[in-house]
Amino acid sequence: MEPSPWITRFGREIAPNGPVLDVACGGGRHARWFAARGHPVTAVDRDVAGVADLVGASGVEVVAHDLEDGSAWPFADRTFSAVVVTNYLHRPIVADLVRSVAGGGWLLYETFAEGNERYGRPANPDFLLRPGELLDAVRDELRVVAYEDVIVDEPRPAAVQRIAATRDHGRGEHHS
């Protein structure tokens, strides 16, 4: 599967060699895209079968972790040049995601929004962003560079919300 055009558009802004966290990475389309551009990548998911071929690859760390089991955020002592999330929403970790963005780093987030129930799954409101929810999540923490709450046709009709937001340098340290 091709990487999201939203992620590749803003992914080009990530500092060269800056570490990237791919959250709920699935098959690793974004982990692969960033790794191919020389970024050290940490790919995390409950089920890492989709990225099993990346285990042991240079510059790639694969972490099997259930982000929804109530355990502590596994990256609390690290920050990243980019935190990338697509097609995934677990509200209890959103603040952790924002805190994981290093100074000069980016949050690139794209997932389903209210209204998606008209087009199929997900239809459960627990997995659909409320209007302006991503904006609220980064308020007073990150500077919003781009935000959309739109209906898309590709890869299939869906209601999506997406944000590209950056932390000013000097806020948050850079660890890898």
C-alpha positions as CSV (number, residue, x, y, z in Angstrom):
1,M,0.0,0.0,0.0
2,E,1.3,3.4,-0.9
3,P,2.0,5.9,1.8
4,S,-0.5,8.7,2.5
5,P,0.0,11.8,0.3
6,W,-0.6,13.9,3.5
7,I,2.3,12.1,5.2
8,T,4.7,12.3,2.3
9,R,3.8,16.0,1.7
10,F,4.9,17.0,5.2
11,G,7.3,14.1,5.8
12,R,9.7,15.9,3.5
13,E,9.9,18.6,6.1
14,I,11.4,16.3,8.8
15,A,15.0,17.0,9.7
16,P,17.5,14.8,7.8
17,N,18.2,11.7,9.8
18,G,15.6,12.7,12.4
19,P,14.0,9.8,14.3
20,V,10.4,8.9,13.3
21,L,7.8,7.1,15.4
22,D,5.2,5.3,13.3
23,V,2.3,4.6,15.7
24,A,-0.1,1.6,15.0
25,C,2.2,1.0,12.0
26,G,0.2,-1.9,10.5
27,G,2.0,-3.0,7.4
28,G,4.6,-0.3,7.8
29,R,3.9,1.8,4.7
30,H,5.1,4.9,6.5
31,A,7.9,3.3,8.4
32,R,9.2,2.0,5.1
33,W,8.9,5.4,3.4
34,F,10.8,7.2,6.1
35,A,13.4,4.4,6.4
36,A,14.1,4.6,2.7
37,R,14.9,8.3,3.2
38,G,17.5,7.6,5.9
39,H,15.4,8.3,9.0
40,P,15.8,5.9,12.0
41,V,12.3,4.6,12.5
42,T,10.5,3.1,15.5
43,A,7.4,1.2,14.3
44,V,5.0,0.2,17.0
45,D,1.9,-1.9,16.9
46,R,0.1,-4.5,18.9
47,D,0.6,-7.0,16.1
48,V,3.9,-6.5,14.2
49,A,3.4,-9.3,11.7
50,G,3.0,-6.6,9.0
51,V,6.5,-5.4,9.6
52,A,8.1,-8.7,10.5
53,D,10.4,-8.3,7.5
54,L,11.8,-5.1,9.0
55,V,13.0,-6.8,12.2
56,G,16.7,-6.5,12.2
57,A,16.8,-4.0,9.4
58,S,19.4,-1.2,9.8
59,G,17.8,1.9,11.3
60,V,14.5,0.2,12.1
61,E,13.2,-0.7,15.6
62,V,10.1,-2.8,15.7
63,V,8.2,-2.6,19.0
64,A,5.3,-5.0,19.7
65,H,3.2,-3.1,22.3
66,D,-0.6,-2.9,22.9
67,L,-1.2,0.8,23.0
68,E,-4.7,0.2,24.3
69,D,-4.0,-2.0,27.3
70,G,-3.7,0.8,29.8
71,S,0.0,0.4,30.3
72,A,2.4,3.3,30.4
73,W,3.3,5.1,27.2
74,P,6.4,3.1,26.1
75,F,8.2,6.1,24.7
76,A,7.9,8.5,27.7
77,D,11.7,9.0,27.8
78,R,12.1,9.7,24.1
79,T,11.1,12.4,21.6
80,F,11.0,12.1,17.8
81,S,11.5,14.4,14.8
82,A,8.1,13.0,13.6
83,V,5.3,11.2,15.2
84,V,3.2,9.7,12.4
85,V,-0.4,8.3,12.9
86,T,-2.8,7.2,10.2
87,N,-6.1,5.4,10.4
88,Y,-5.9,5.0,14.1
89,L,-7.4,6.7,17.1
90,H,-7.1,5.8,20.8
91,R,-7.9,9.0,22.7
92,P,-6.1,8.1,26.0
93,I,-2.6,8.3,24.2
94,V,-3.2,11.5,22.1
95,A,-1.5,13.7,24.8
96,D,1.5,11.2,24.8
97,L,1.8,11.5,21.1
98,V,2.0,15.3,21.3
99,R,4.5,15.2,24.1
100,S,6.7,12.8,22.0
101,V,7.3,15.5,19.3
102,A,10.8,16.9,19.7
103,G,11.7,20.6,19.4
104,G,11.6,21.3,15.7
105,G,9.7,18.0,15.2
106,W,6.3,17.3,13.6
107,L,3.0,15.5,14.4
108,L,1.6,14.1,11.2
109,Y,-1.9,12.7,12.0
110,E,-4.6,11.5,9.6
111,T,-7.6,9.4,10.6
112,F,-11.3,9.1,10.2
113,A,-13.7,11.8,11.4
114,E,-17.4,12.1,12.3
115,G,-19.4,11.6,9.2
116,N,-17.5,8.5,8.1
117,E,-20.3,6.3,9.2
118,R,-22.0,7.4,5.9
119,Y,-19.2,5.7,4.0
120,G,-18.6,2.5,5.9
121,R,-16.2,1.6,8.7
122,P,-15.2,2.8,11.1
123,A,-18.6,4.0,12.1
124,N,-18.2,3.7,15.9
125,P,-17.9,7.2,17.4
126,D,-15.0,6.0,19.6
127,F,-12.9,5.7,16.4
128,L,-14.1,9.0,14.7
129,L,-12.6,12.4,15.5
130,R,-15.0,15.1,16.6
131,P,-14.9,18.4,14.6
132,G,-11.7,20.2,15.6
133,E,-10.5,17.5,17.9
134,L,-6.9,17.4,16.4
135,L,-6.7,21.1,16.7
136,D,-7.7,20.9,20.4
137,A,-5.1,18.1,20.9
138,V,-2.2,20.3,19.9
139,R,-3.4,23.7,21.2
140,D,-0.7,25.5,23.3
141,E,1.8,22.7,22.4
142,L,2.4,22.7,18.6
143,R,2.0,25.2,15.8
144,V,-0.5,24.0,13.2
145,V,0.9,24.2,9.7
146,A,-2.0,22.5,7.9
147,Y,-5.3,21.1,9.0
148,E,-8.2,19.6,7.1
149,D,-11.6,18.1,8.0
150,V,-12.8,16.8,4.6
151,I,-14.5,14.1,2.6
152,V,-12.0,12.3,0.4
153,D,-12.6,10.0,-2.6
154,E,-9.3,8.1,-2.5
155,P,-8.3,5.4,-1.7
156,R,-12.1,5.2,-0.9
157,P,-14.8,7.7,0.1
158,A,-14.3,8.6,3.7
159,A,-14.6,11.5,6.2
160,V,-11.1,12.3,7.5
161,Q,-9.4,14.8,9.7
162,R,-5.7,15.5,9.3
163,I,-3.1,17.8,10.8
164,A,0.6,18.7,10.3
165,A,1.8,20.5,13.4
166,T,5.3,21.4,14.6
167,R,7.0,22.1,17.9
168,D,9.1,25.2,17.9
169,H,12.8,24.6,18.5
170,G,13.7,24.7,22.2
171,R,10.6,22.9,23.4
172,G,11.2,19.3,24.1
173,E,14.6,17.7,23.7
174,H,15.7,15.5,20.9
175,H,16.4,11.9,21.9
176,S,16.8,8.8,19.8
